[in-house]
Amino acid sequence: QVQLVESGGGLVRAGGSLRLSCAASGRTFNNGFPMGWFRQAPGKEREFVATTNWSGGTYYTDSVKGRFTISRDNAKNMLYLQMNSMKPEDTAVYYCAVKASLSGTYYISGHEYDYWGQGTQVTVSS
């Protein structure tokens, strides 16, 4: 089993920044697992935001490229999402996720992930 706990959400004005953190734990967790961030806005489907593979390679959805940065600290079993130049349309509950398989592939479908955190609310005011 793997447990994921997100933190760092909150209220920020448009143009501002937030840094989300995700702490991973559990007997079966491996810091070589692909990890990702997803978000879900009210009334909308969950959408992919960013992912990082075992070697630290990254992939982003187009709407956040150049504004968000995903990173991981394998020594601490932590995943981060630095969000800059935030927009009201970034408002959502943000979730971190882990795919329990050692792979260098970028996974962008939520169905491919095995474990999820409880989510953290991010609200961007205009």
C-alpha positions in Angstrom: 0.0 0.0 0.0 1.0 3.6 -0.7 -0.3 6.6 1.2 -0.2 10.1 -0.3 -0.9 13.3 1.6 -1.1 16.7 -0.2 -0.5 20.1 1.4 0.1 23.7 0.4 -3.2 24.6 -1.1 -4.9 27.9 -0.4 -6.3 31.2 -1.7 -4.1 33.3 -4.0 -4.6 36.2 -6.3 -4.2 36.0 -10.0 -0.6 36.3 -10.9 0.5 34.8 -7.6 2.2 31.6 -6.7 1.7 28.5 -4.6 3.7 25.4 -4.0 2.0 22.1 -3.4 3.6 19.2 -1.7 2.8 15.5 -1.7 4.3 13.2 0.9 4.4 9.5 -0.1 4.8 6.6 2.3 4.0 3.0 2.6 5.8 -0.3 2.6 5.4 -0.8 -1.1 6.3 2.7 -2.2 9.3 3.0 -4.5 10.8 6.4 -5.4 11.2 5.1 -9.0 7.4 5.1 -9.5 6.0 7.7 -11.9 4.1 10.4 -10.0 1.7 13.0 -11.2 -0.6 15.9 -10.4 -4.2 16.1 -11.5 -6.9 18.7 -10.8 -10.7 18.8 -10.7 -12.7 22.0 -10.9 -16.3 22.2 -9.8 -18.6 20.6 -12.4 -15.7 19.5 -14.5 -13.9 16.2 -15.0 -10.5 15.5 -13.5 -7.7 16.6 -15.7 -4.0 15.9 -16.0 -1.6 18.6 -15.0 1.9 17.3 -14.8 3.9 14.1 -14.4 7.5 13.0 -13.6 9.1 9.7 -14.2 11.8 7.8 -12.3 14.6 9.8 -13.8 13.0 13.2 -13.1 11.8 13.7 -16.6 8.7 15.9 -16.8 5.6 16.4 -19.0 2.9 19.0 -18.7 -0.5 19.7 -20.1 -0.3 22.7 -22.4 -2.3 25.1 -20.2 0.4 25.1 -17.5 3.6 24.9 -19.5 5.9 27.7 -18.5 4.0 28.4 -15.4 4.0 25.2 -13.3 7.0 23.0 -12.4 6.8 19.5 -11.1 9.7 18.1 -9.1 10.4 15.3 -6.8 12.8 14.7 -3.9 13.4 11.0 -3.9 15.4 11.1 -0.7 12.4 12.5 1.1 9.7 10.7 -0.9 8.2 14.0 -1.8 6.5 15.4 -4.9 6.1 19.1 -5.5 4.2 21.4 -7.9 5.4 25.0 -8.1 2.6 27.1 -9.5 3.5 30.6 -10.8 1.6 33.2 -12.7 -1.6 31.6 -11.5 -4.9 32.2 -13.2 -8.5 31.9 -12.0 -9.0 28.9 -14.3 -6.4 27.1 -12.2 -8.9 27.0 -9.4 -9.5 23.3 -8.5 -8.9 20.5 -6.1 -5.4 19.2 -6.8 -4.5 15.6 -6.4 -1.2 13.8 -6.5 -1.1 10.2 -7.7 1.4 7.3 -8.0 1.6 4.6 -10.6 3.0 1.5 -8.8 5.2 0.4 -11.6 8.8 1.2 -12.3 8.7 3.0 -15.7 10.2 5.9 -17.6 6.9 6.5 -19.4 4.9 9.6 -19.0 1.3 8.7 -17.8 -1.4 11.3 -18.5 -4.5 9.3 -17.9 -5.8 9.1 -14.3 -6.9 5.6 -15.0 -3.3 4.5 -15.2 -2.5 5.6 -11.6 -2.9 3.3 -8.7 -2.9 5.5 -5.6 -4.3 9.0 -4.9 -4.1 11.6 -2.2 -7.1 13.2 -0.6 -6.6 16.5 -2.5 -5.9 20.0 -1.6 -8.0 23.0 -2.6 -6.5 25.8 -4.7 -8.5 28.9 -5.3 -7.2 31.8 -7.5 -9.1 35.0 -7.3 -9.3 37.5 -10.1 
